[in-house]
Amino acid sequence: MKSNETTISEFILLGLTDVRKLQLLFFFILLLCYLLTITGNFMIIILANVDHRLHTPMYFFLWNFSIMEIGFTTVITPQTLSHLLMGNKNISYVVCILQAFLYFYLGTTAVFFFVVMSFDRYLAICNPLRYPSIMRKRLCTLLVFCCWIGSFFIHVGPFLVFLQFPMCNSNILNHFFCDSAPLLHLLCGDTRFLEFVLSLLAVLVLFGTLFISMVSYINIIRTILNIPTATGRKKTFSTCASHFIVMCIAYGSSLFLYVKPTQTNKIEFSKILALINTVVPPLLTPFIFTLRNQQVQEALKDLLKQVVSIIKGPRKT
């Protein structure tokens, strides 16, 4: 049992590295990735709301997903950039705890969105005749609402239990943000039940949502294989390929980070995995959808033409 309970007003994050040149290198790389992530996801949000061709359930879920991606990366990246540039590794207790909660809340919301989006593609491909009557605006809004609220209620309980534990003397977190594992190590008292609950939630959420999504895609693949023409198969698969790729990237990094064998449970390795999980999926999401989706490409071209025409102004006669 840990002793020497104390009131901690701030934590010290050890960060990614103490080498100044590497800190600056990480800063410029993360800054570029963050700017591209924000720009790309905002572009998805604008296109999906402005272009009437994208006023479908698929793009409704996508632009809500992009909002979540912006929030997910913003919870971690700006603070990490500040620490890398300024060298200040302090973070207040309130901000740290809030960061930890939002990180897992938004991460769980993301996998719930994957389930909803895979269900949407399943209905569109496997039940195309019933799809318009089922996926109405009211149901789509309800599904999005459930993603946000369901994730909140999953994490608020363990979070409130966590707050009941006092902190021990140390306020040093060997990480670049307030992750759950280093925070748990600073708690006084018997935290085994809390750690078990958090691990169980991680397994149930990740594997549960992955199982549902994979069942949807297995049925989608079966339906696609039954399409008689190669052109038809290619066209049908293209409607869900982007979502499938994004889902694989996100699940791959999350599963390896939070449900990994004990022999890989090393602090520095966990930092790298956490960095990849925080930066890569939100960065790749908009580019995968724009590069692989003809509808989004056409909508983007039309939007750019409108912007250019507005900048040039009316021609003088």
C-alpha atoms as one frame of an Amber mdcrd trajectory, in Angstrom:
protein
   0.000   0.000   0.000   1.370   3.433  -0.939   1.823   5.970   1.845   2.642
   9.656   2.259  -0.614  10.975   0.842  -0.487  14.586  -0.300  -2.392  17.198
  -2.229  -0.925  17.636  -5.709  -1.692  20.812  -7.638   0.341  19.970 -10.742
   2.213  17.179 -12.481   5.522  17.062 -14.311   5.469  15.261 -17.662   8.824
  13.765 -18.613   7.801  13.978 -22.273   9.154  12.225 -25.338  12.837  13.104
 -24.935  15.244  15.382 -23.054  17.476  15.973 -26.092  16.795  19.529 -27.274
  17.401  18.851 -30.971  15.014  15.913 -30.884  12.449  18.041 -29.043  12.552
  20.624 -31.832  12.380  17.893 -34.480   9.322  16.366 -32.784   7.801  19.830
 -32.486   7.960  20.595 -36.209   6.757  17.100 -37.193   3.820  17.215 -34.755
   2.953  20.787 -35.729   2.795  19.843 -39.407   0.705  16.740 -38.647  -1.643
  18.744 -36.418  -2.203  21.483 -38.997  -2.867  18.886 -41.714  -5.240  17.004
 -39.406  -7.252  20.113 -38.521  -7.346  21.312 -42.140  -8.298  17.927 -43.571
 -11.052  17.201 -41.066 -12.505  20.715 -41.311 -12.579  20.230 -45.067 -14.640
  17.047 -44.621 -17.048  18.879 -42.283 -17.501  21.802 -44.692 -17.920  19.625
 -47.798 -20.418  17.287 -46.145 -22.573  20.221 -45.050 -22.268  22.443 -48.140
 -22.483  20.010 -51.058 -25.974  18.541 -51.533 -24.517  15.370 -53.077 -22.987
  14.531 -49.713 -26.222  14.948 -47.753 -26.451  11.204 -47.108 -26.215   9.119
 -43.911 -22.681   8.009 -44.779 -21.349  11.572 -44.931 -23.473  12.664 -41.981
 -21.636  10.092 -39.876 -18.337  11.046 -41.482 -18.483  14.752 -40.638 -19.510
  13.958 -37.077 -16.593  11.537 -36.950 -14.304  14.347 -38.164 -15.480  16.562
 -35.294 -14.504  13.791 -32.913 -11.090  13.405 -34.616 -10.390  17.132 -34.244
 -11.265  16.958 -30.558  -9.241  13.772 -30.001  -6.004  15.180 -31.403  -6.563
  18.651 -29.880  -6.823  17.189 -26.384  -3.183  16.046 -26.593  -1.233  17.734
 -29.394  -1.296  21.490 -28.500  -0.128  20.763 -24.954   2.618  18.449 -26.282
   3.718  21.108 -28.793   3.922  23.711 -26.033   6.061  21.474 -23.852   8.391
  20.566 -26.725   8.901  24.184 -27.770   9.053  25.933 -24.396  10.639  23.127
 -22.395   8.037  23.608 -19.652   6.847  20.178 -18.557   4.340  21.249 -15.893
   0.611  20.598 -16.226  -2.001  21.464 -13.612  -3.886  18.719 -11.780  -7.270
  19.787 -13.167  -6.035  20.014 -16.779  -4.240  16.669 -16.460  -7.282  14.818
 -15.133  -9.556  16.450 -17.704  -7.105  15.523 -20.477  -7.046  11.872 -19.390
 -10.848  11.701 -19.295 -11.352  13.379 -22.685  -8.673  11.221 -24.312 -10.450
   7.971 -23.436 -13.940   9.427 -23.841 -13.240  10.578 -27.411 -11.289   7.414
 -28.211 -14.272   5.292 -27.176 -16.614   7.552 -29.132 -14.465   6.855 -32.198
 -14.900   3.076 -32.023 -18.648   3.540 -31.499 -18.684   5.586 -34.689 -16.938
   2.709 -36.468 -19.785   0.401 -35.474 -22.417   2.869 -36.683 -20.605   3.508
 -39.978 -20.074  -0.198 -40.648 -23.772  -0.814 -39.911 -24.645   1.962 -42.362
 -22.499   0.353 -45.089 -24.000  -3.069 -44.289 -27.531  -1.778 -44.840 -26.575
   0.171 -47.963 -24.916  -2.823 -49.642 -26.760  -5.832 -48.242 -30.241  -4.268
 -48.023 -30.250  -1.475 -50.626 -34.042  -1.488 -51.117 -34.778  -1.012 -47.417
 -31.850   1.345 -46.787 -33.663   4.666 -47.539 -36.617   3.769 -45.336 -34.401
   2.653 -42.419 -31.592   5.215 -42.411 -33.733   8.293 -42.043 -32.400  11.531
 -40.558 -34.016  10.875 -37.192 -32.322   7.472 -36.803 -28.965   8.842 -37.978
 -29.142  11.654 -35.423 -30.103   9.170 -32.699 -27.153   6.898 -33.550 -24.704
   9.808 -33.419 -26.199  10.943 -30.116 -25.813   7.422 -28.686 -22.136   7.371
 -29.702 -21.406  10.556 -27.785 -23.576   9.848 -24.735 -22.819   6.109 -24.501
 -19.093   6.723 -24.376 -19.553   9.364 -21.673 -21.500   7.045 -19.365 -18.974
   4.238 -19.867 -16.121   6.388 -18.550 -17.751   8.707 -16.031 -18.131   5.935
 -13.408 -14.476   4.790 -13.316 -13.427   8.452 -13.549 -15.391   9.360 -10.409
 -13.916   6.329  -8.599 -10.441   7.432  -9.673 -11.020  10.876  -8.140 -11.726
   9.275  -4.739  -8.125   8.040  -4.461  -5.580  10.458  -2.975  -2.238  11.012
  -4.675   1.084  10.001  -3.177   4.112  12.291  -2.896   5.388  11.885  -6.450
   3.912  14.112  -9.148   6.139  12.915 -12.002   4.453  11.218 -14.983   6.766
   9.355 -17.335   4.726  10.206 -20.411   4.059  13.092 -22.802   0.412  13.396
 -21.739  -1.796  12.285 -18.864  -2.430   8.663 -19.736  -4.236   6.348 -17.326
  -1.343   3.955 -16.597   1.144   6.522 -15.185  -1.657   8.246 -13.247  -2.712
   4.974 -11.623   0.851   4.436 -10.410   0.643   7.663  -8.384  -2.517   6.725
  -6.489  -2.391   5.774  -2.818  -4.306   2.722  -1.675  -5.345  -0.532  -3.294
  -6.073   0.260  -6.952  -6.267  -3.329  -8.197 -10.048  -3.305  -8.627  -9.986
   0.025 -10.474  -7.205  -1.241 -12.758  -9.207  -4.424 -13.403 -12.323  -2.426
 -14.297 -10.378  -0.164 -16.665  -8.698  -3.141 -18.356 -12.048  -4.934 -18.659
 -13.660  -1.852 -20.211 -10.800  -1.526 -22.697 -11.144  -5.164 -23.757 -14.950
  -5.094 -23.966 -15.100  -1.806 -25.870 -12.303  -2.564 -28.325 -13.055  -6.226
 -29.021 -16.826  -5.798 -28.737 -17.021  -3.006 -31.282 -14.423  -4.694 -33.495
 -16.494  -7.907 -33.511 -19.684  -6.069 -34.516 -17.878  -4.123 -37.244 -16.214
  -7.250 -38.617 -19.544  -9.120 -38.733 -20.922  -6.259 -40.830 -17.952  -6.377
 -43.183 -18.037 -10.150 -43.537 -21.631  -9.840 -44.750 -20.643  -6.939 -46.996
 -17.844  -8.983 -48.586 -20.195 -11.932 -49.124 -22.691  -9.654 -50.871 -19.976
  -8.068 -53.022 -18.620 -11.475 -54.098 -22.102 -12.428 -55.315 -22.233  -9.451
 -57.693 -21.850 -10.951 -61.200 -19.688  -8.258 -62.832 -16.185  -7.135 -61.841
 -17.164  -3.513 -62.435 -20.121  -3.849 -60.090 -17.983  -5.469 -57.409 -15.343
  -2.744 -57.661 -17.898   0.070 -57.553 -19.713  -1.411 -54.572 -16.535  -2.078
 -52.584 -15.301   1.465 -53.229 -18.217   2.816 -51.179 -16.880   1.186 -48.001
 -13.139   0.728 -48.686 -12.151   4.102 -47.175 -14.035   3.434 -43.954 -12.557
  -0.069 -43.702  -8.979   1.242 -44.090  -9.461   3.962 -41.452 -11.017   1.430
 -39.079  -8.087  -0.991 -39.484  -5.527   1.750 -38.754  -7.352   2.987 -35.662
  -8.065  -0.468 -34.213  -4.548  -1.682 -34.970  -2.858   1.070 -32.981  -5.420
   0.986 -30.141  -5.357  -2.778 -29.662  -1.575  -2.887 -29.688  -1.382  -0.016
 -27.196  -4.005  -0.984 -24.606  -4.357  -4.754 -25.012  -0.741  -5.779 -25.490
   1.309  -8.695 -24.081   3.288  -8.013 -20.901   6.653  -8.439 -22.614   5.990
  -5.357 -24.737   4.896  -3.317 -21.716   7.840  -0.917 -21.739   7.416   2.776
 -21.028   9.312   4.186 -24.009   7.629   1.754 -26.399   4.233   2.718 -24.969
   5.014   6.389 -25.584   5.721   5.705 -29.259   2.530   3.686 -29.639   0.500
   6.383 -27.874   2.002   9.025 -30.163   1.093   6.986 -33.245  -2.422   6.370
 -31.919  -2.937  10.079 -31.210  -1.509  11.494 -34.439  -1.782   8.988 -37.292
  -5.502   7.982 -37.466  -6.869  11.574 -37.267  -4.280  12.663 -39.848  -5.001
   9.897 -42.356  -8.805   9.899 -42.083  -9.590  12.925 -44.314  -6.913  12.095
 -46.875  -8.000   8.477 -47.248 -11.593   9.563 -47.775 -10.705  12.319 -50.256
  -8.150  10.298 -52.208 -10.333   7.206 -52.544 -13.788   8.764 -52.835 -14.868
  10.231 -56.159 -17.894  12.027 -54.684 -15.731  13.869 -52.174 -13.195  14.719
 -54.885 -15.906  16.202 -57.105 -17.385  18.146 -54.195 -13.931  19.508 -53.322
 -13.269  20.578 -56.928 -16.634  22.374 -57.109 -15.992  24.116 -53.781 -12.531
  25.261 -54.914 -14.020  26.608 -58.164 -16.580  28.591 -56.174 -13.877  29.978
 -53.883 -11.698  30.981 -56.852 -14.635  32.685 -58.587 -15.466  34.623 -55.426
 -11.832  35.726 -55.050 -11.614  36.853 -58.677 -14.938  38.660 -58.409 -17.351
  39.475 -61.251 -15.733  40.137 -64.590 -15.882  43.674 -65.922 -17.611  44.125
 -69.251
